[in-house]
Amino acid sequence: AQDIGGLQVEDLAQVEVLPGWRDTNGEHIAAIQITLAPGWITYWRAPGDGGIPPQFAFRSEDAIDSITPEWPTPEVIYSNGMHSIGYNGSLVLPIRIATGQTGPLSVAGDLFIGICEEICIPVTLSFETLLPPVGAADGQIDAALAARALPGSDAQVGEVTCAVTPIGDGISMTASITVPQTSNDEFVVVEAPNPAIWVSQAEISRDGPTLQATVDMVHPSGAPFALDRSGVRITVLGAERAIDIQGCKGG
């Protein structure tokens, strides 16, 4: 087992699969529960300045078409002048498994995640489970699903445009979003279509119903590049709710 300052990984982070249930459409809803030692955090899919992006490797002997994580709304965590985006103490991460399997479903996997207290370290957590062919309702999974960001169509989001300007090693992009204010301290996360593209923390401003967020995007080539605006993902994090916006038009 991995030793960290005299502690085992198992002392800091544990993983369990909540078996969930099989929908009538054949999709299985389960969840990965990560429990952390007090004071430790782990990261959202876009982890912020100093975070470690999570990676998942799933495997199965059964017929699985796809596995999709459904991320609950994260927190913005400030430390030492930097921000991270993630979860304190524990995370219940629902997963949707598209399968044609009618019987029990075997699923195993490895989770590569970062966990952080005064130091940040990468750890690998492994699991193996047999999901039931029917299952039962689970309040923890239901609560995590309810905690997801609202899709833009359900959050009164109007026009979303993205204006792009070349810079030395990539592009600068300003998203203009027509959306009611979510709180006095809104935070915006922009994700590029290609995860290899580095995206800066957004500088935001608001003029009435229009929220603007400007980021730099740096391509691995170190040069300006063509941006597929339909693949841009924008998350608005507010005190009362979060909004998930998929794609934008030219601005």
N, C-alpha and C positions, 0 to 999 in steps of 0.2 A: 504494500500500500504506500501511496505517496506520503512522505513526511514533510511537514511544513512547520518549522520552528518548534519541533517536538510534538506537534499535533498531527494526527492522521487526517486525511481528507474526510473520512467518515465523521470526524468530530466537527467539521465545518459545514459540510453539505451532504445531504442525503436525497436520493431520488426514489419515488414510488409511482406506480401507474395506478390511476383510478380507473376501474374497468368500464364504467359508463354503460351505454346501451346501444342497441342496433335499431336504427330508424326503419320505418316501413319501406323507404326507398333503397334499403340495403347499405346505407352509409352508417358507419360506426362512429359514435361520439365517445371518446375517452379523454383522459387528461394526464399530463405529466406533472406530478407535484414535486417541487424542489423545496426542501426545508433547510434553512441556513441557521448557523449558530447566531445567537443574539449579537446585534451590531454589524452583521455582514450584509452586503447587498449583492445582487446579481443584475444582469443587464437586459434591456429591451433589444429588439432586433436592430435598432439604430442606437448605439450605446452612448453617443455623445463624445466629448473631448478625449477623456482618458479611458473610456470603457473598452471592453473586449467583446466584439460581436459574437453572439452565440452561433454555433454550428451543430447541425443534427445529422446523424447517419442512421437511417432505419433499415431494417432487413426483416424478411419474413419468408417462410417456406410456403405461405399461402398466396392466393391471388389478390394482390393489392394494386389498384390503379394509381392512387395518389394518397399522400398524407399532407394535410394542410394545418399548420398551427394557427390558432385564433387568439391573438395577443390581447390580454386585458390592458386597460389604460395604465401606463406606467407613471412614475413620479419623476420630477426633475430634481436631482440631488446635487447641491452645491458643496464643494469641498476644495480648499486651498486655491481659490480663484478659478476653479474649473467646474464644469457641469457634467454630470452623467445622467443618463436616463435609464431607470430600472426599477427594481423592487426591493423593499426592505424585508428581511426576515424569511419570506417564503413566496412562492409563486405557484399558482395552479394554472397551467397552460393547456387549455383544451386543444385536442387534435381531432380533425375530421378525416376519417379513413374511408376512402371510396373503394369498395370491394364488391365482388360478385359472390363472395363466400357466404354460404348460408349456415354453416356450422361454426364451432369455435375458431377463433382467429389468432394465430401465433404472431406476435410482434416482438422484436428485440431491437436494441439500438444503443448508440453511444451519443452522449451530449457533451460537446466541448463548450464550456462556459467560463466566463470570468467571474470570480467572486472577490469582494473588496471590503476591507476594513481600513486599517492604517496603511496596509499594503494591498496591492491587487495581484492576484495570481490566477493562472489558467488551470482548470481542473477538468478531468474527463469522468463523467458518471455513466455507468452502463446499467441497462435493465433488460429483462426478458420476461414476457408475460403471455398468458393465454386469455384472450378476451371472450366473454360469453356470447352465445348466439342471440340472446335476447337482452339480458342485463336488466338494470333497474335505474330509476331516476336518481340523481346525485345532486344534492343541494350545493356542494362546492363547485361542481362543474357548471351548474346553472348560474351561480353567482359570478363566476369568471366570464361566462358568455355575456351576461348582462353588463359586465364592466368594460366591454369593448367600446372603442370609439364609434360614434354614430357615423354611418355613411353620409356623405354630403347631401344626398337626396332627401335624407330625413332630418337635416339640420338647417334647412332654409338657406342653403348655399346657392348663390346665383352664379354670375359669370366668374370664371377663373381663367386668367390669362398669364402667360409667362413670356416676358421680354428678355432676349438674350443678347449679350455683348461680348465679343471676344476679349480675352486678357492674355497675358504672356504665356501662361502654362495651361490654359483652359478657357472657361467662359464665366461670366457673371450673369446670374439669372435673377430677375425680380418677378415674383409672383404677386399678382393683384387679385384679391379674393373678395367678392361681395358676400358678407356673412355677418349676422348679428354678433355683437361682442360676447365672448364667452366668460370673461372675467377682466378685472383690472390689470392682471399680470399674465397676459397671454404669452405662450411660448410656442414657437413654430419649428417643426422638424421637416426638412426636405430630404427626400431620398431619390437618388438618381436611378434610371432604369438598369444601369450596369453597376453591380455592387463594387466593382473595382474602381469606380470613380469616387474620389474623395470629395465630400461636401462639407463646407464650413458651417459653423453655427449661424443661424439666420439673424440678420439685423431687421427688426420689425418696427413698423409704425402703423398708426390707424388714423384715418380721416373719416369719421362717421361710420357708414356701413362698409367702408373699404379697408381691408387689412392688407398691408404690403409686407412682403418678406424677401430680403435680398441675400443671396448666398453666392459664394464662389464654388465652382466645380472644377476639379483638376483631374484630367485624364491621365492614365498611366503613360501615354505617349509624351506628356509634358507640352502639349500644343492644343490650340483651339480645336473643337470637334463639333459635329452635328448632333444636336440633342433631339431625341425622340420624346416630344412633349407628352404624348399619350401615356408614356411609361413613368412619368414623374409622379411621385406620391408625396402628398403634403398632409401632415398631421398638425392640427391646432389643439394645443393642450391648454385648457382653462381650469379654473378652480371647480367649476360646477359640472363641466362635461368636456369631452374631447371629440374632435371631428376628423374623419378620415376622407381625404379628397383624392380621387384617382384621376390623374391626367389634367392637362390644361391646354388652352388654345394659344396660338401666336398672339403676341401683344405689341 
